[in-house]
Amino acid sequence: MLKFSDLDEYLEYYKEHQGPALIPIETAAYYRDVVKETAKRMIADGRFEGVEIEGDLFVTVDSYMKLKQIDEDRESKIRSVLEDYARRGEVVTYAPIMDILGLNHKMSSDRKIIGKILGSISEKTYNEHEIFLTAIVHRKYGNKTKPGKGFFELVKIVTGQELEGDEIEETEKETRKVFDFYKTSRKPARKS
């Protein structure tokens, strides 16, 4: 980690090396949806490149952008897999979807990661096609399956409406919409 005793020392370094551009650690943490302590761990484990100026921590813009690109690639990969399931008219559980990214469905931190990815996919597919693609990702509840609670909360937020029926009825309705859409569309065009 680069360390500077004061802002002038950093500015001289910046002038000479044309960087690095910086983001305050609090801002990076906020936009990553993590607490500051987690962002510090991300510096320690190398996911972020950190810079210290007079004891204040910053994250380099380059390292933030690399991590953001990784997130976008992961989301794209999961969306593609879900679209394949949807075209085949199949429901999938969380575990095989998480396995694709090397995530463990038994770890709460990994469940948070996949929840964020699935939430983003849901928002995008709703905005693009008025369907929630992730309605086909289910948890087992006894002898039935349905999406996790986060899915139903997201539907309420995105649509601004309460569920029309119970969660099982809503799951069947949303799943049917997804299957119908992908049955008639070989490779759906994504809006930019």
C-alpha positions as CSV (number, residue, x, y, z in Angstrom):
1,M,0.0,0.0,0.0
2,L,1.3,3.4,-0.9
3,K,1.6,5.8,2.1
4,F,2.0,9.5,2.0
5,S,2.7,11.7,5.0
6,D,0.5,14.5,3.6
7,L,-1.5,15.6,0.6
8,D,1.3,17.5,-1.0
9,E,3.5,14.4,-1.0
10,Y,0.7,12.5,-2.8
11,L,0.1,15.3,-5.3
12,E,3.8,15.3,-6.2
13,Y,3.7,11.5,-6.7
14,Y,0.5,11.9,-8.7
15,K,2.1,14.5,-10.9
16,E,5.1,12.4,-11.6
17,H,3.3,9.1,-12.1
18,Q,0.0,10.3,-13.6
19,G,-1.9,8.6,-10.8
20,P,-3.3,6.8,-9.0
21,A,-6.7,8.4,-8.9
22,L,-8.4,7.8,-5.6
23,I,-11.8,7.2,-4.0
24,P,-12.3,7.6,-0.3
25,I,-12.6,4.2,1.4
26,E,-16.0,5.2,2.8
27,T,-17.3,5.9,-0.7
28,A,-15.9,2.7,-2.1
29,A,-17.5,0.8,0.8
30,Y,-20.9,2.5,0.3
31,Y,-21.0,1.7,-3.4
32,R,-19.9,-1.9,-2.8
33,D,-22.6,-2.2,-0.2
34,V,-20.2,-3.2,2.5
35,V,-19.0,-1.6,5.8
36,K,-15.8,0.3,6.0
37,E,-14.1,-2.6,7.9
38,T,-14.9,-5.0,5.0
39,A,-13.4,-2.5,2.6
40,K,-10.3,-2.5,4.7
41,R,-10.1,-6.3,4.5
42,M,-10.5,-5.9,0.7
43,I,-7.4,-3.8,0.7
44,A,-5.6,-6.3,3.0
45,D,-6.5,-9.3,0.8
46,G,-5.7,-7.5,-2.5
47,R,-9.1,-7.0,-4.0
48,F,-8.7,-3.2,-3.6
49,E,-5.4,-1.3,-3.9
50,G,-5.2,1.0,-1.0
51,V,-3.4,4.3,-0.5
52,E,-3.0,6.1,2.8
53,I,-2.6,9.9,3.0
54,E,-2.0,11.3,6.5
55,G,-3.7,8.3,8.0
56,D,-6.8,8.5,5.8
57,L,-7.5,5.5,3.6
58,F,-8.4,5.6,-0.1
59,V,-9.0,3.0,-2.8
60,T,-7.5,3.4,-6.3
61,V,-10.0,4.0,-9.0
62,D,-8.3,1.3,-11.1
63,S,-8.7,-1.4,-8.5
64,Y,-12.4,-0.3,-7.9
65,M,-13.1,-0.5,-11.6
66,K,-11.4,-3.9,-11.9
67,L,-13.6,-5.3,-9.2
68,K,-16.7,-3.7,-10.8
69,Q,-15.8,-5.4,-14.1
70,I,-15.5,-8.7,-12.3
71,D,-19.0,-8.2,-10.8
72,E,-20.4,-7.4,-14.2
73,D,-18.8,-10.5,-15.8
74,R,-20.2,-12.7,-13.0
75,E,-23.7,-11.2,-13.5
76,S,-23.5,-11.7,-17.2
77,K,-22.4,-15.3,-16.7
78,I,-25.3,-16.1,-14.3
79,R,-27.8,-14.3,-16.5
80,S,-26.8,-16.4,-19.5
81,V,-27.1,-19.6,-17.5
82,L,-30.5,-18.6,-16.2
83,E,-31.7,-17.7,-19.7
84,D,-30.6,-21.2,-20.8
85,Y,-32.7,-22.8,-18.0
86,A,-35.6,-20.5,-18.9
87,R,-35.5,-21.6,-22.6
88,R,-35.6,-25.2,-21.5
89,G,-38.5,-24.4,-19.1
90,E,-36.6,-25.5,-16.1
91,V,-36.4,-24.2,-12.5
92,V,-33.0,-24.4,-10.8
93,T,-32.0,-24.2,-7.1
94,Y,-29.5,-21.8,-5.7
95,A,-26.7,-24.3,-5.1
96,P,-25.8,-25.0,-8.8
97,I,-26.0,-21.3,-9.7
98,M,-23.7,-20.4,-6.8
99,D,-21.3,-23.3,-7.7
100,I,-20.7,-21.6,-11.1
101,L,-19.1,-18.7,-9.3
102,G,-17.4,-20.8,-6.6
103,L,-19.8,-19.6,-4.0
104,N,-21.0,-21.8,-1.1
105,H,-24.8,-21.8,-0.5
106,K,-24.1,-22.6,3.2
107,M,-22.2,-19.4,3.8
108,S,-24.2,-16.3,4.5
109,S,-21.6,-14.0,2.9
110,D,-21.8,-16.0,-0.3
111,R,-25.6,-15.9,-0.2
112,K,-25.5,-12.1,0.1
113,I,-23.3,-12.0,-3.0
114,I,-25.6,-14.2,-5.1
115,G,-28.6,-12.3,-3.8
116,K,-27.1,-9.0,-5.0
117,I,-26.4,-10.6,-8.4
118,L,-29.8,-12.1,-8.8
119,G,-31.4,-8.8,-7.6
120,S,-29.6,-6.9,-10.3
121,I,-30.6,-9.4,-13.0
122,S,-34.2,-9.2,-11.8
123,E,-34.3,-5.4,-12.0
124,K,-32.7,-5.5,-15.5
125,T,-35.0,-8.1,-16.9
126,Y,-38.1,-6.4,-15.4
127,N,-37.0,-3.1,-17.0
128,E,-36.2,-4.8,-20.3
129,H,-39.1,-7.3,-20.6
130,E,-41.4,-6.9,-17.6
131,I,-40.4,-10.3,-16.3
132,F,-38.3,-11.4,-13.3
133,L,-35.8,-13.9,-14.8
134,T,-34.7,-15.0,-11.3
135,A,-38.2,-16.2,-10.5
136,I,-36.9,-19.6,-11.7
137,V,-34.2,-19.7,-9.0
138,H,-35.7,-21.6,-6.0
139,R,-35.1,-22.9,-2.5
140,K,-36.6,-26.1,-1.3
141,Y,-39.4,-25.7,1.3
142,G,-40.4,-29.2,2.3
143,N,-41.8,-30.8,-0.9
144,K,-42.2,-27.5,-2.7
145,T,-39.8,-24.9,-4.0
146,K,-39.9,-21.1,-4.4
147,P,-37.5,-18.2,-4.6
148,G,-36.0,-16.9,-1.4
149,K,-37.6,-14.0,0.6
150,G,-35.4,-11.4,-1.1
151,F,-37.0,-12.2,-4.4
152,F,-40.5,-11.3,-3.1
153,E,-39.2,-8.2,-1.4
154,L,-37.6,-7.1,-4.6
155,V,-40.8,-7.7,-6.6
156,K,-42.7,-5.4,-4.3
157,I,-40.0,-2.7,-4.5
158,V,-39.6,-2.8,-8.3
159,T,-43.4,-3.0,-9.1
160,G,-44.5,-0.9,-6.2
161,Q,-47.3,-3.5,-5.6
162,E,-48.0,-6.1,-2.9
163,L,-48.3,-9.8,-3.9
164,E,-51.6,-10.6,-5.6
165,G,-51.7,-14.1,-4.0
166,D,-49.5,-16.1,-1.7
167,E,-45.9,-16.7,-2.4
168,I,-46.5,-20.1,-4.1
169,E,-49.2,-18.5,-6.5
170,E,-46.9,-15.6,-7.2
171,T,-44.0,-17.9,-7.9
172,E,-46.1,-19.9,-10.4
173,K,-47.3,-16.8,-12.1
174,E,-43.8,-15.2,-12.4
175,T,-42.2,-18.5,-13.5
176,R,-44.8,-19.0,-16.2
177,K,-44.2,-15.5,-17.5
178,V,-40.5,-16.2,-17.7
179,F,-41.0,-19.5,-19.5
180,D,-43.5,-18.0,-21.9
181,F,-41.2,-15.2,-22.7
182,Y,-38.1,-17.4,-23.3
183,K,-40.1,-20.0,-25.2
184,T,-41.1,-17.4,-27.8
185,S,-37.7,-15.7,-27.9
186,R,-34.6,-17.7,-28.8
187,K,-32.0,-15.1,-27.8
188,P,-33.7,-12.1,-26.3
189,A,-32.3,-8.7,-27.3
190,R,-31.2,-6.7,-24.2
191,K,-31.9,-3.1,-24.0
192,S,-28.9,-0.9,-23.4
